[in-house]
Amino acid sequence: MKKKLAYLLMSSSFFLLTGCSVIEGIFKAGVWTGILIVIVVVALVIWLISKLFGGTK
């Protein structure tokens, strides 16, 4: 349970603490680079959620 809480706090801090600077960096890097970064981040979040709540069967 402590491990899941640590992952939840860590992932929420990524989104809450650096949101504005991430958006600024995306617009500076260009649209296609931004789209690629967003796809990678979404895939990482989905993978993390599946690891946390999927379990091993």
Summary of the structure (lengths in Angstrom):
residues: 57
radius of gyration: 13.9
end to end distance: 17.9
largest distance: 43.9
contacts: 105
relative contact order: 0.10
helix: 89%
strand: 0%
